[in-house]
Amino acid sequence: MTRSQRRFRMGCHEMDDRRVQDQTCRVAFAAFLHDLGKLAERARMQVEESKRLLHEQMYCPRREEGGRVWHTHKHAAYTVLAWDLIERRFPELIGDDVSPFAAWGATDVDNSIVNAAGRHHVPDTFLQWIVATADRVASGFERETFEAYNQAEDKTRTGRNHYTARQLTLFEPIRLEGDPGNTRDQWHWRYPLKPLSPESLFAVEAKGYEGNDDKAAQAEYAALWEQFTAALESIPPSHRGNWPLWLDHFDAAWGCFTHAIPAATAFNVRSEVSLYDHSRTAAALAAALWRYHHESGDTGEDARKRLADRGRSDWDVEKLLLIQGDLFGIQDFIFATGGETQKRAAKLLRGRSFYISLLTECAALRILDALELPPTSQVINAAGKFLIVAPNTDRTRERLEQVQRSFDQWFLEHAYGQSGIGLAFRAACCNDFVTREGLDDPPFRALIRGLFEDLQIAKSQRLDLCAEHPPAPIFTEFLDRFRAEMGVCAIDGRSPATEPLEKGEGRFACALSNDQIRIGGELTRRSRVLISTESLGDALRVPVLGYHIQFTGDEERSGRFGAVAQSGVLRRVWDFGLPATGSAPMFRGYARREIDAHVPAYGTPNDWERQRYAHLDADQRSDGDAAAIKTLGEIACDDLVPDAEGRRQGTEALMTLKGDVDDLGRIFERGLETPSFAKMAGLSRQLNAFFAVWLPWVCRERYPSTYTVFAGGDDFYLIGPWRSTIALAAEMRKEFARFVAANPEIHFSAGLAMTKPGLPIRQMGQLAEEQLEAAKAYRSRDGAAKNAVTCFGHTVSWAAFAELADTAQALEVMRDELALSTGYLYGLQSLADMAEDLRRAESDPTHSPRIDSALWPSRFAYRTWRMLESKCGLDLDARRRWQQTLGQLLGDGIRKHGSAFKIALFIHLYHHRR
């Protein structure tokens, strides 16, 4: 076969693959918008009465009782009415090829895509039953439950109707330790009906927000509907010819405006699942179900009858394949080190962190493209993990094995086996997604647990080096690439250097390291990334798992990339920038990926701020450009303040903050009373949003010198000026408690490590990890575990940490009023150790305290009085008042916190060090 023949055959395969992917996208889209009418109807979208009545007869369940006839679930009629209104913003749906749906003018016009979406409560054709089945599976309905739901009135368990009911939070009812004194039906929090933004992530108290005024409730929905329809105009029209690309944008728009809309308000349900999470899981299931039947050649009347069978005769057939991916070796990838300077360390660190996010996103994309699946088939992607729903066919498994081999080869070539992506997949039937109350281990919970167990096995067999056909050897290639005159990469310390290091003053690096440094610089200037199968110009040197990566600004709006979008070369365009304000919608015309994080830029410092950096060596200073990332040396100076003479006051140091949510596995496995696919997806999405959306935004707004190494999923790793980072940790804890609806059983632990900026990044991370481990091992006197923070080597509960921070603030006031001496405060440290010795004896019968430890109160009183006597301006009464005040603040603090009281002392002393 000639080269041209092979190219022609490859092109034909690509065209076939794209056609199948477009078909699957249409099926997913029909399922994705099957509940479009819930937003439109609640917004009281204007429609002719005769038209509305006709659509209710065609698309809504009919009820008859006592001679009265009416229709329920009227949102189904509004799905079709609203579809007609906004269809001009969709890809072509009435042309000659809209398969697998009926084309315009075809004899089976009833089998149109809009009918598949609208008739999900009264399905008839095979494709309508695909969407209806996906809807029911996503909801976890048993057959009898759904039939009752299909005839029920719109009323929730909280007594509200479908206009006034607001979405409950999944966090509030989670219980890990029984359910004492607080039943799961006590709901006090609701999500505000607003577009997704850093501020709207937080639920508000139901009292004072959720009311019974239908008109006011409808007005809220009307505003949301207007914003949604206007947002669709911002999606580039040139992307409509590329179904996966456009659908990814639409998914972000739908998520932005429906994340807080309750998906179900009938049958006395709890409105705890959002319309977005239900829509997305239904779309993923519909795509997989249709493809299973399509690849099996089973899309005819027999298949329709089995789907329509009231006994659900084929709900035990394993048609679905859940695919989970996990990036392992993240720490080794981020902290690989050579002889790099501190000047470039911050930019490199941010570039590598972003690259990790790119790897997981591109890995998920590679699977979707290989399996010809739409972007909505990727249900979860956070913190290096993703979950995809696919058809359970031999073809799927064969392609997954090919993809896994390509991943292994890439990571062996570029990470030398220290990092990689592992895949695990498990077959499932529709009945595995059914929620059954009262079961200790419902099917869905067992399914997900089994999938996680499979993933652990896959991670232990990483890179498949012991397989019958292991990946191709790389060490020969390593030697072939090695050039003695360049040596080893100056950045990662392990790869052969192949090119000059950018601005490296005669040193050399590998292409991947140069890419990572470049990314670190791009992040302060760009907010979008293009993913393509060919280079579009100025791409990163190394393709990421086969995709070319380009950063861009607003060029797409000029139509520059319209041609490559139409051809399918442009696979994705992701917006990763932060919104302008806390209330601004996250959607800005393109698909969203929360893979960016706040990076402190040099900006335009004033005279004092420039003076703070004046003493730094050239290696520790940025180039002074406003968009340049601050060096770690500059960040360490950002908590310095001028004293009375204008000199630098404070400690020049960094604080590394690392933490994660406690008992996350138990929260997902046991926290949800009746787990379902949509609930799991929603819980994962919302938890990720706190760390990936709110945290970067609050860093930009209130802690601008904070450097985000990574934040997402359930964990975070930040570096900042020492004092500001302590304040950030306290605010994070306070806001996280509000985020989880004040549920005391959901919390995180954290470790804080204070270092000088010259310490290698890897060691900073190790120190913070040790502090985090100490916090995880914490157990309070009342037996409560975790929910703690370690700072300056002392582990305390978050409540104690807040008290100690308040004490440090009170010391600031007293220092001004009383001129507290540094020597006096330093002397309190030994007294705190003596008090700790006594505290330990109280909790540990085997511990024998030192005899002199009991003398700490008298020594405190003596030292305090002597210090007050040295204040010439104080009379006897004043000294007595101050003695009492200091006893309450410092003496009581030492008695309560023991040696941990040093946290307050250190905060104060380090701040005033000269």
Secondary structure in CASP SS format (residue, H / E / C, confidence):
PFRMAT SS
TARGET T0000
AUTHOR 0000-0000-0000
METHOD secondary structure of the structure
MODEL  1
M C 1.00
T C 1.00
R H 1.00
S H 1.00
Q H 1.00
R H 1.00
R H 1.00
F H 1.00
R H 1.00
M H 1.00
G H 1.00
C H 1.00
H H 1.00
E H 1.00
M H 1.00
D H 1.00
D H 1.00
R H 1.00
R H 1.00
V H 1.00
Q H 1.00
D H 1.00
Q H 1.00
T H 1.00
C H 1.00
R H 1.00
V H 1.00
A H 1.00
F H 1.00
A H 1.00
A H 1.00
F H 1.00
L C 1.00
H C 1.00
D C 1.00
L H 1.00
G H 1.00
K H 1.00
L H 1.00
A H 1.00
E H 1.00
R H 1.00
A C 1.00
R C 1.00
M C 1.00
Q C 1.00
V C 1.00
E C 1.00
E H 1.00
S H 1.00
K H 1.00
R H 1.00
L H 1.00
L H 1.00
H H 1.00
E H 1.00
Q H 1.00
M H 1.00
Y H 1.00
C C 1.00
P C 1.00
R E 1.00
R E 1.00
E E 1.00
E E 1.00
G C 1.00
G C 1.00
R E 1.00
V E 1.00
W E 1.00
H E 1.00
T C 1.00
H C 1.00
K C 1.00
H H 1.00
A H 1.00
A H 1.00
Y H 1.00
T H 1.00
V H 1.00
L H 1.00
A H 1.00
W H 1.00
D H 1.00
L H 1.00
I H 1.00
E H 1.00
R H 1.00
R H 1.00
F C 1.00
P C 1.00
E C 1.00
L C 1.00
I C 1.00
G C 1.00
D C 1.00
D C 1.00
V C 1.00
S C 1.00
P C 1.00
F C 1.00
A C 1.00
A C 1.00
W C 1.00
G C 1.00
A C 1.00
T C 1.00
D C 1.00
V H 1.00
D H 1.00
N H 1.00
S C 1.00
I H 1.00
V H 1.00
N H 1.00
A H 1.00
A H 1.00
G H 1.00
R C 1.00
H C 1.00
H C 1.00
V C 1.00
P C 1.00
D C 1.00
T C 1.00
F H 1.00
L H 1.00
Q H 1.00
W H 1.00
I H 1.00
V H 1.00
A H 1.00
T H 1.00
A H 1.00
D H 1.00
R H 1.00
V H 1.00
A H 1.00
S H 1.00
G C 1.00
F C 1.00
E C 1.00
R H 1.00
E H 1.00
T H 1.00
F H 1.00
E H 1.00
A H 1.00
Y H 1.00
N H 1.00
Q C 1.00
A C 1.00
E C 1.00
D C 1.00
K C 1.00
T E 1.00
R C 1.00
T C 1.00
G C 1.00
R C 1.00
N C 1.00
H C 1.00
Y C 1.00
T C 1.00
A C 1.00
R C 1.00
Q C 1.00
L C 1.00
T C 1.00
L C 1.00
F C 1.00
E C 1.00
P C 1.00
I C 1.00
R C 1.00
L C 1.00
E C 1.00
G C 1.00
D C 1.00
P C 1.00
G C 1.00
N C 1.00
T C 1.00
R C 1.00
D C 1.00
Q C 1.00
W C 1.00
H C 1.00
W E 1.00
R E 1.00
Y C 1.00
P C 1.00
L C 1.00
K C 1.00
P C 1.00
L C 1.00
S C 1.00
P C 1.00
E C 1.00
S C 1.00
L C 1.00
F C 1.00
A C 1.00
V E 1.00
E E 1.00
A C 1.00
K C 1.00
G C 1.00
Y C 1.00
E C 1.00
G C 1.00
N C 1.00
D C 1.00
D H 1.00
K H 1.00
A H 1.00
A H 1.00
Q H 1.00
A H 1.00
E H 1.00
Y H 1.00
A H 1.00
A H 1.00
L H 1.00
W H 1.00
E H 1.00
Q H 1.00
F H 1.00
T H 1.00
A H 1.00
A H 1.00
L H 1.00
E C 1.00
S C 1.00
I C 1.00
P C 1.00
P H 1.00
S H 1.00
H H 1.00
R C 1.00
G C 1.00
N C 1.00
W H 1.00
P H 1.00
L H 1.00
W H 1.00
L H 1.00
D H 1.00
H H 1.00
F H 1.00
D H 1.00
A H 1.00
A H 1.00
W H 1.00
G H 1.00
C H 1.00
F H 1.00
T H 1.00
H C 1.00
A C 1.00
I C 1.00
P E 1.00
A C 1.00
A C 1.00
T C 1.00
A C 1.00
F C 1.00
N C 1.00
V E 1.00
R C 1.00
S C 1.00
E C 1.00
V C 1.00
S E 1.00
L H 1.00
Y H 1.00
D H 1.00
H H 1.00
S H 1.00
R H 1.00
T H 1.00
A H 1.00
A H 1.00
A H 1.00
L H 1.00
A H 1.00
A H 1.00
A H 1.00
L H 1.00
W H 1.00
R H 1.00
Y H 1.00
H H 1.00
H H 1.00
E H 1.00
S C 1.00
G C 1.00
D C 1.00
T C 1.00
G C 1.00
E H 1.00
D H 1.00
A H 1.00
R H 1.00
K H 1.00
R H 1.00
L H 1.00
A H 1.00
D C 1.00
R C 1.00
G C 1.00
R C 1.00
S C 1.00
D C 1.00
W C 1.00
D C 1.00
V C 1.00
E C 1.00
K C 1.00
L E 1.00
L E 1.00
L E 1.00
I E 1.00
Q E 1.00
G E 1.00
D E 1.00
L E 1.00
F E 1.00
G C 1.00
I H 1.00
Q H 1.00
D H 1.00
F H 1.00
I H 1.00
F H 1.00
A C 1.00
T C 1.00
G C 1.00
G C 1.00
E C 1.00
T C 1.00
Q H 1.00
K H 1.00
R H 1.00
A H 1.00
A H 1.00
K H 1.00
L H 1.00
L H 1.00
R H 1.00
G H 1.00
R H 1.00
S H 1.00
F H 1.00
Y H 1.00
I H 1.00
S H 1.00
L H 1.00
L H 1.00
T H 1.00
E H 1.00
C H 1.00
A H 1.00
A H 1.00
L H 1.00
R H 1.00
I H 1.00
L H 1.00
D H 1.00
A H 1.00
L C 1.00
E C 1.00
L C 1.00
P C 1.00
P H 1.00
T H 1.00
S H 1.00
Q E 1.00
V E 1.00
I E 1.00
N E 1.00
A E 1.00
A C 1.00
G C 1.00
K E 1.00
F E 1.00
L E 1.00
I E 1.00
V E 1.00
A E 1.00
P E 1.00
N C 1.00
T C 1.00
D H 1.00
R H 1.00
T H 1.00
R H 1.00
E H 1.00
R H 1.00
L H 1.00
E H 1.00
Q H 1.00
V H 1.00
Q H 1.00
R H 1.00
S H 1.00
F H 1.00
D H 1.00
Q H 1.00
W H 1.00
F H 1.00
L H 1.00
E H 1.00
H H 1.00
A H 1.00
Y C 1.00
G C 1.00
Q C 1.00
S C 1.00
G E 1.00
I E 1.00
G E 1.00
L E 1.00
A E 1.00
F E 1.00
R E 1.00
A E 1.00
A E 1.00
C C 1.00
C H 1.00
N H 1.00
D H 1.00
F H 1.00
V C 1.00
T C 1.00
R C 1.00
E C 1.00
G C 1.00
L C 1.00
D C 1.00
D C 1.00
P C 1.00
P H 1.00
F H 1.00
R H 1.00
A H 1.00
L H 1.00
I H 1.00
R H 1.00
G H 1.00
L H 1.00
F H 1.00
E H 1.00
D H 1.00
L H 1.00
Q H 1.00
I H 1.00
A H 1.00
K H 1.00
S H 1.00
Q C 1.00
R H 1.00
L H 1.00
D H 1.00
L C 1.00
C C 1.00
A C 1.00
E C 1.00
H C 1.00
P C 1.00
P C 1.00
A C 1.00
P C 1.00
I C 1.00
F H 1.00
T H 1.00
E H 1.00
F H 1.00
L H 1.00
D H 1.00
R H 1.00
F C 1.00
R C 1.00
A C 1.00
E C 1.00
M C 1.00
G C 1.00
V E 1.00
C C 1.00
A C 1.00
I C 1.00
D C 1.00
G C 1.00
R C 1.00
S C 1.00
P E 1.00
A C 1.00
T C 1.00
E E 1.00
P E 1.00
L C 1.00
E C 1.00
K C 1.00
G C 1.00
E C 1.00
G C 1.00
R C 1.00
F E 1.00
A E 1.00
C C 1.00
A H 1.00
L H 1.00
S H 1.00
N H 1.00
D H 1.00
Q H 1.00
I H 1.00
R H 1.00
I H 1.00
G H 1.00
G H 1.00
E H 1.00
L C 1.00
T C 1.00
R C 1.00
R C 1.00
S C 1.00
R E 1.00
V E 1.00
L E 1.00
I E 1.00
S E 1.00
T C 1.00
E C 1.00
S C 1.00
L C 1.00
G C 1.00
D C 1.00
A C 1.00
L C 1.00
R C 1.00
V C 1.00
P C 1.00
V E 1.00
L C 1.00
G C 1.00
Y E 1.00
H E 1.00
I E 1.00
Q E 1.00
F E 1.00
T E 1.00
G C 1.00
D C 1.00
E H 1.00
E H 1.00
R H 1.00
S H 1.00
G C 1.00
R C 1.00
F C 1.00
G H 1.00
A H 1.00
V H 1.00
A H 1.00
Q H 1.00
S H 1.00
G C 1.00
V C 1.00
L E 1.00
R E 1.00
R E 1.00
V E 1.00
W E 1.00
D E 1.00
F C 1.00
G C 1.00
L C 1.00
P C 1.00
A C 1.00
T C 1.00
G C 1.00
S C 1.00
A C 1.00
P C 1.00
M C 1.00
F C 1.00
R C 1.00
G C 1.00
Y C 1.00
A E 1.00
R E 1.00
R C 1.00
E C 1.00
I C 1.00
D C 1.00
A C 1.00
H C 1.00
V C 1.00
P C 1.00
A E 1.00
Y C 1.00
G C 1.00
T C 1.00
P C 1.00
N C 1.00
D H 1.00
W H 1.00
E H 1.00
R H 1.00
Q H 1.00
R H 1.00
Y H 1.00
A C 1.00
H C 1.00
L C 1.00
D C 1.00
A H 1.00
D H 1.00
Q H 1.00
R C 1.00
S C 1.00
D C 1.00
G C 1.00
D C 1.00
A C 1.00
A C 1.00
A C 1.00
I E 1.00
K C 1.00
T C 1.00
L H 1.00
G H 1.00
E H 1.00
I H 1.00
A H 1.00
C C 1.00
D C 1.00
D C 1.00
L C 1.00
V E 1.00
P E 1.00
D C 1.00
A C 1.00
E C 1.00
G C 1.00
R C 1.00
R E 1.00
Q E 1.00
G C 1.00
T C 1.00
E C 1.00
A C 1.00
L E 1.00
M E 1.00
T E 1.00
L E 1.00
K E 1.00
G E 1.00
D E 1.00
V E 1.00
D C 1.00
D C 1.00
L H 1.00
G H 1.00
R H 1.00
I H 1.00
F H 1.00
E H 1.00
R H 1.00
G H 1.00
L C 1.00
E C 1.00
T C 1.00
P C 1.00
S C 1.00
F H 1.00
A H 1.00
K H 1.00
M H 1.00
A H 1.00
G H 1.00
L H 1.00
S H 1.00
R H 1.00
Q H 1.00
L H 1.00
N H 1.00
A H 1.00
F H 1.00
F H 1.00
A H 1.00
V H 1.00
W H 1.00
L H 1.00
P H 1.00
W H 1.00
V H 1.00
C H 1.00
R H 1.00
E H 1.00
R H 1.00
Y C 1.00
P C 1.00
S C 1.00
T C 1.00
Y E 1.00
T E 1.00
V E 1.00
F E 1.00
A E 1.00
G E 1.00
G C 1.00
D C 1.00
D E 1.00
F E 1.00
Y E 1.00
L E 1.00
I E 1.00
G E 1.00
P E 1.00
W H 1.00
R H 1.00
S H 1.00
T H 1.00
I H 1.00
A H 1.00
L H 1.00
A H 1.00
A H 1.00
E H 1.00
M H 1.00
R H 1.00
K H 1.00
E H 1.00
F H 1.00
A H 1.00
R H 1.00
F H 1.00
V C 1.00
A C 1.00
A C 1.00
N C 1.00
P C 1.00
E C 1.00
I C 1.00
H C 1.00
F E 1.00
S E 1.00
A E 1.00
G E 1.00
L E 1.00
A E 1.00
M E 1.00
T E 1.00
K C 1.00
P C 1.00
G C 1.00
L C 1.00
P C 1.00
I H 1.00
R H 1.00
Q H 1.00
M H 1.00
G H 1.00
Q H 1.00
L H 1.00
A H 1.00
E H 1.00
E H 1.00
Q H 1.00
L H 1.00
E H 1.00
A H 1.00
A H 1.00
K H 1.00
A C 1.00
Y C 1.00
R E 1.00
S C 1.00
R C 1.00
D C 1.00
G C 1.00
A C 1.00
A E 1.00
K C 1.00
N C 1.00
A E 1.00
V E 1.00
T E 1.00
C E 1.00
F C 1.00
G C 1.00
H E 1.00
T E 1.00
V E 1.00
S E 1.00
W H 1.00
A H 1.00
A H 1.00
F H 1.00
A H 1.00
E H 1.00
L H 1.00
A H 1.00
D H 1.00
T H 1.00
A H 1.00
Q H 1.00
A H 1.00
L H 1.00
E H 1.00
V H 1.00
M H 1.00
R H 1.00
D H 1.00
E H 1.00
L H 1.00
A C 1.00
L C 1.00
S C 1.00
T H 1.00
G H 1.00
Y H 1.00
L H 1.00
Y H 1.00
G H 1.00
L H 1.00
Q H 1.00
S H 1.00
L H 1.00
A H 1.00
D H 1.00
M H 1.00
A H 1.00
E H 1.00
D H 1.00
L H 1.00
R H 1.00
R H 1.00
A H 1.00
E H 1.00
S H 1.00
D C 1.00
P C 1.00
T C 1.00
H C 1.00
S C 1.00
P C 1.00
R C 1.00
I H 1.00
D H 1.00
S H 1.00
A H 1.00
L H 1.00
W H 1.00
P H 1.00
S H 1.00
R H 1.00
F H 1.00
A H 1.00
Y H 1.00
R H 1.00
T H 1.00
W H 1.00
R H 1.00
M H 1.00
L H 1.00
E H 1.00
S C 1.00
K C 1.00
C C 1.00
G C 1.00
L C 1.00
D C 1.00
L H 1.00
D H 1.00
A H 1.00
R H 1.00
R H 1.00
R H 1.00
W H 1.00
Q H 1.00
Q H 1.00
T H 1.00
L H 1.00
G H 1.00
Q H 1.00
L H 1.00
L H 1.00
G H 1.00
D H 1.00
G H 1.00
I H 1.00
R H 1.00
K H 1.00
H H 1.00
G H 1.00
S H 1.00
A H 1.00
F H 1.00
K H 1.00
I H 1.00
A H 1.00
L H 1.00
F H 1.00
I H 1.00
H H 1.00
L H 1.00
Y H 1.00
H H 1.00
H C 1.00
R C 1.00
R C 1.00
END
